Amino acid sequence: MRVLVTGCGGFVGPWLTRQLVAHGHVVIGTALEAAHAELVEGGALIAADLRSQQQVDALVKGARADACIHLAGMSHVGESWQFAADAIEANATVAVRIAKALDATGARRFVQVSTSEVYGIVKPDALPLSESSPVRPANPYAAAKLAGEEMLRVLAPTMKMTVTVARPFSHTGPGQTTKFVCPSFARQVALVARGELDQITHGDLSARRDFSDVRDVCHAYRLLLDDSCAGGTFNIASGKSHAISEVLEILLDLAGLPYTRARLDESLLRPIELPELRGDATALRTATGWAPRHELKETLSDLLSHFSHGGSI
């Protein structure tokens, strides 16, 4: 299958293209600046600004894709508060633009990568969250992602191409920017261990998140191309939640450092913080047999190793 993967200049794109190529797919990747993206052998990489209808039309015509996994967009919740209008364009308008263009060329499947953040602030008795749980976005990023979902859902009956929505919960691994908590902690811990930093700074440690390994999430995205998933909405989640404090504790323990080397930085606190997100991926397991293969400690160990051996992002 020829698969268009948008957003290959980001964190998940290179991991996803490796999986797709390893399973016999031909990948056509996009990035805003191709020089800043990585694509494995067996794929093609095209620089394109997906905010431009002209560039999207040219991209889609040249790609001749059977399917698309749409990763591109604004991915950082904190930045979405400052750039709310940009979040709408990046996470809703662009998705519709690409989907319509692909449908016109005869593509069969479109996987819209949304987010678990669409569920918003939930009470403990509402967990774990299923695809039928109420959606109440509590930040601009989530609202924009939900807008993209809803626009595609409304347009789907008018298109021959089927739309599948993925709602991944938090995921991490080497290559993720230090704007996100796990790589931020891993980098700081590595620097403290080398004597290049005195203390690790952090925001709210009480929030609990359902963390998955990026490799498991990419495995799910690949499986969502199957006919059994066409037209559905699927959570991608481990089913376990961990406090942010636990992430820091695991990394410090792996590095043999005391917990006292951490301090609160109030500038890292968000206007609204979701207390806990934990997902139910039963629908995905039933449709595809998917299950996570990597425990959080293994993922965090890989992150720490990345930064301990000179990795950067």
N, C-alpha and C positions, 0 to 999 in steps of 0.2 A: 504494500500500500504506500502511496506517496502521501506524506503527512507534512503539512505546513505547521511549524511550531513558531509562534510569535514570542518575542521577548527573550531571545537567546543571549542577549547581553546581560541578563539578570542572573540570579542565583540558581534557579531551578532548571533553566533551559539547557545548559550543558549536561546535567545529570540525566534529563529526560531524553535528549538526543542519543546519548550513549545506550540507553535501554532500548530505544526504538530501533537503532541501527543493529544492535546485537540480536534483535528478534526479526531481522529481515526487512524492515521498513526502509524506504528512502525518505530522508528528511530534508526539507527545505526550511532553513531557519531564518528568522529576521532579527535584526537589532537596529537600534537607532544609529549606532556607529559600528559598522562591522569590525573595525580595527580593535574594538574593545570587547569583542565577544569570542567565545570559544565554540568550535563545533568539531565533532569527531570525524575521522575519515569515513567517507561513505555518504556524507551530506553536503549540501550547498548552503552558503550563508549570503544573505542579501541585506544590504543596508537600506532601510526604508523608514520614513516618518509616517506612522500609521494615522496621524491626525490629518494627513493629506489624502483626499479622495483620489486624486490623480495618481499618487504613488501607490495607494492600495490597489487600484485597478490594474496598474502595470505589474505589481507584485503577483497578484492572483492570476492574471493571464499567463505570466511566465512560469508560475509554480505548477500549474496543471495538477493541483492536489486532489486526492480522493477524500481527504479529511483534514481537519485543523484542530490542534490543541492550542487554545488561546490563553497564553500566560501573560502577555504584555499588559502593562498598566502600572498605576501607582500602588505600591505595596506596603507603604509604611503608615500606620495609623496616626502617629504623631505628626507627620508632615501634612496629613490630610486636613488637620485643623487649621493650618496656616494657608494651605492652597486648596480650599474646598472646591472652587470652580474648576480647577485643573483636574481634581479627582473625578468629577462628573464626566469630563471629556475623556480622560484616560481609561476609566473603568466602565463606562456605559456607552458613550457615543462611538468610541473606536470599535467596541465589540460588535455593535450593530452594523457599522460600516463594513467590516470585514466579512461578517456573516452574509450580508446581502450580496456582496461581490462574489463570494464563493458559491453561493446558491445559483447565481446566474451562470457560472461556468460548469455546473454539473457535479460539484462536490457532494458527497453522500452524508458526511458526519461532521458536526461541529461540537467540540467539547469546550464549554465556557467554564473557565476556572474562576469560581467565585470565592467565598470565604465563610468560615463559621461565625465570623463577626456579625453576620446578618441576624443572628439570634438575639444579640444584645444582652442586656442585664437580665439574668434569670435567677429564680429562687432555687435553693438546693433541692427542693422536692420535685423540680422540673427536670433534673438531670438523671440520666444522660439525655442529651438532645438528639431527637430523631428528625428526619426530613419533614415530618408533619408538625413539628414544634412551631409555635408562633414566631414570626420574624419581627424584631423590634430594634432596628439598627440604632446604636448609641454613639456613633461617630461618623464623620463625613465619608471616610473610606468605606465603611460598611453600607452606608446609604447609597453610595455610588455603585457599589457592587450589586446591591439588590436591584437598583434601577436597571442595570445591565441585564440581570436575570429576567426581570419582568418585561422589558422591551423584547427580548428574544422569545419569551413565552407567548407574547401577543402576536409576534410575527410568524412563529413556527407554522401555524396552519396555512399560511400563504406561501410557504417554501416547500420544495421537494426534499431539501436537505433536513435531516433530523438534528435537533439540538439536545445535547446532554449537559446537565449542570453538575459541576463538582464543587462541593463545599469542604475544602480541606481545613482541618484544625491546625494549630501551630505546628510547624515543621522546621527542622534545622539541619545543619551539616556543614562541612568545609565548603567555603565559597560564599557563604551568606555574609552580607555586610554587617559591620559592627554597630550599625544603627539598631540592630535587633539584640535582644537580651542575651541569648546563649553565646553567640560569637563575641559579644562585648565582654562578657564575663571571662570567656576562655582566653581572649587576648590579654586582658588585664592580669589574669592569674599567671599566664606565661611570663609576662613582663616582671611581675613581682618575684616569681621563682628565679629569674635571671638577675635580680637586683636592680632592675631598670625602672621600677615603680615602687612607691612606698605603700600605697593603699588602693584598694578596689572600690570604686564608687558605684552606687546602685540607686534605683528608684524604689517603688513600692515592691516589697518582697512578699507581701501576703497574697497577691493574686495567684490563682491556680489555673494552670493551662494543661491541655491535652497535647503533649508533644509527640510528634512522630519523626522518624528519620526521613530525610529527603529521598533516600533510595526507595523506601516503602511507598511514599506518596507518588513518586514517578511510576512505580509499578502499577499503582492504582490508575493513574492517568492513561497508561498504555492499555489496560484492560477495559477502560471506559470506551474505547473505540469499537468494542464488540457489539454485535447486533443486539445482544441481550440487554444492553444498557441504553439503547436508542430512545431518546425522548424522556429519560428519567432524571431525577435529582438524587445525588448520592453524597452522603457524608464520607469523609476520609479521616478516620480517627483511630487512636489506639484503644479508647475506652477507659483510659486511666488519666487522672489529673495529678499534677505535681505543683507544689508551691514554688514560686520563683526562688525563695530562700533555699529550697532543696537543690535546685540547679546549682546555685552558688556553693552549697555545702559539698556536693559531689565533686565539683571541679577543684575546690580547695583540697579535698581529701585525696584526689588523684595526684595532685601536685605536692602533697605533704605539707600544706600550709595551714596556719591557724585561722579560724573564722574571724578573729579580732582584726584582721587586716582589711576589713570592709567598713565603709561608712556611707551614710545616706547623702545623696546629692539632690536637693529639692528641685533643681532645674529639670530633673529626669521624671518628675511626677506629671501625669497626664490630667487634663481637666476632668475626665470621667474614666475610671478604670473598672472593667468588668471583673467582679469578684472571682468567678469561676466559669470556665468553659470545659465541658467534657462531652464527647460525642458517642453516638451509637452508630456503628458502621454495619449493622445487620443487613441492610438492603444491599450494600456493596458485596458483602460476603456471600449472600444468597445468589446474587446475579453472576458473580465471577469466581468465587472461591478465594478471594483476596484475604490475606491476614498479614499483620505487621511481622517482620522478621528480625527487627533490631530493637533492643531495649535502650532506654534513655541513657544509662551509664555508658554503653558502647558508643552511642552517638557523641556524647560529651567527651569521651576519651579521644575519639577521632578529631573532634574540634580542637581540643587542647594540644594534641600531637601536631596538628596543622600549624598552629601558632608557635609552638615550641621549636619547630624546625624551620622557622623563618617565613612561614606563610603569612600573607597579608590580604586584606580586602577593605 
